Amino acid sequence: MKAMPRGGAAAAVLAAAALLTTGCGGDNGSDTVEQETATAGAPQAPEVEQPLSAAKRHGRDLFIQTCGACHTLDAAGTTGQIGPNLGDIPLTESDVRTAIRIGGRGSGNMPANLLQGKDAQDVAAFVAASGPGAGK
């Protein structure tokens, strides 16, 4: 039988000791460790309705008062029949601000400048966040 070099024997003893102590440390005799999953800061599941910011709540309220008689938008609970269903159209905030400024597509069916400034911005933010493709 061949003799093991001195350094090799010491390494083998250390490796064996490490293996023996790996499962130690608990009084319950279990080799498993319970882990908790941290959820703080994790995004909510897509099916959970995200809370609206103050600006978007303001935009929703203005939308209901100013736009809801003509436009359907599920997120606002409106069922207008004159203008398009805004829940079916992917719109950006810029798209909505332009439509508010020029009156829809400029055909004259929607009055121009129904809202201005911060009110127009808040409605645009709410509508853009409420349609298809929102959050993508």
Residue pairs with C-beta under 8 A, 6 or more apart in sequence:
4 12
23 31
44 50
46 135
50 135
52 60
52 126
52 129
53 125
55 121
55 122
55 125
55 126
56 122
56 125
56 126
56 129
57 126
58 119
58 122
59 121
59 122
59 123
59 124
59 125
59 126
59 127
60 75
60 76
60 126
62 115
62 119
62 122
62 123
63 71
63 73
63 76
63 78
63 123
63 126
63 127
64 76
64 77
64 78
66 114
66 115
66 123
67 73
67 78
67 80
67 83
67 114
67 123
68 76
68 77
68 78
68 80
69 78
69 80
69 82
70 80
70 81
70 82
70 83
70 110
71 78
71 80
71 82
71 83
71 84
71 85
71 86
72 78
72 79
72 80
72 81
72 85
72 86
72 87
73 85
73 86
73 87
73 127
73 130
73 131
74 87
74 130
75 87
75 126
75 129
75 130
76 126
76 130
82 109
83 104
83 109
83 110
86 127
86 130
86 131
87 130
87 131
87 132
88 131
88 132
89 131
89 132
90 131
90 132
90 133
91 99
91 127
91 128
91 131
92 128
93 121
93 124
93 125
93 128
94 124
95 128
96 123
96 124
96 127
96 128
97 120
97 121
97 124
99 105
99 110
100 113
100 114
100 115
100 120
100 123
100 124
101 112
101 113
101 120
102 112
103 109
103 110
103 111
103 112
103 113
103 114
104 110
115 123
128 134
129 135
